[in-house]
Amino acid sequence: MKNDMPILTRRRIEAEFAKGIYDEMIGEVGEETARRVLTNAVVKLARSAAAKMARDAPSGPNLEHFRDIQKFWTAEDALHIERLKSASNEFNFNVTRCRYSEMYREMGLTELGAVLSCNRDGAFCQGYDPKLKLRRTQTLMEGATHCDFRYRYED
């Protein structure tokens, strides 16, 4: 069954649930361990979701398909993107507005926003195709003026 729920909506629901579990883990195992466990879980979920999308790619995982599936993350005006370069082996853009980041702040989850969202990006590449690499030096979640996404397909 296909899940048509926009990712922004899904992340809000996940964040509410994760926050409850995270708070309980802090009480049981401390903040450092709780953060590590949550980070590991989010990374594994991102890799798994990416692997499924790669399996569903009509011609197998490739940069063209990867560019096409970006629409899932931008749905509901979730990201404002400034495209910089789109070539056969590169896909570069800046995110100038991120409603994911705004949502985490509104929910009082600023300290967990990067764990719940930004951490997924590199892990997603690993699960989608190990040849897909992401270089990002800053994020809106960390207070930068934009997120700099630089994807490259390596041979």
LINPE-V855263 format. One record per pair of residues at least 6 apart in sequence whose C-alpha atoms are under 6 Angstrom apart, sorted by the first residue. I is the first residue (numbers start at 1). J is the second residue. If there is no record, write none. Layout:
# LINPE-V855263
i=I j=J
i=I j=J
This chain:
# LINPE-V855263
i=25 j=34
i=26 j=34
i=39 j=115
i=43 j=120
i=43 j=123
i=46 j=120
i=46 j=123
i=46 j=124
i=47 j=123
i=47 j=124
i=47 j=127
i=50 j=124
i=50 j=127
i=50 j=128
i=51 j=127
i=51 j=128
i=54 j=61
i=54 j=128
i=78 j=99
i=79 j=97
i=79 j=98
i=80 j=95
i=80 j=96
i=80 j=97
i=81 j=94
i=81 j=95
i=82 j=93
i=82 j=94
i=83 j=93
i=84 j=92
i=84 j=93
i=85 j=91
i=85 j=92
i=89 j=152
i=89 j=153
i=90 j=151
i=90 j=152
i=91 j=151
i=92 j=149
i=92 j=150
i=92 j=151
i=93 j=149
i=94 j=147
i=94 j=148
i=94 j=149
i=95 j=146
i=95 j=147
i=96 j=146
i=101 j=141
i=104 j=110
i=104 j=113
i=122 j=134
i=125 j=132
i=131 j=153
i=131 j=154
i=132 j=152
i=132 j=153
i=133 j=151
i=133 j=152
i=134 j=150
i=134 j=151
i=135 j=150
i=136 j=148
i=136 j=149
i=138 j=147
i=139 j=146
i=139 j=147
i=140 j=146
i=140 j=147
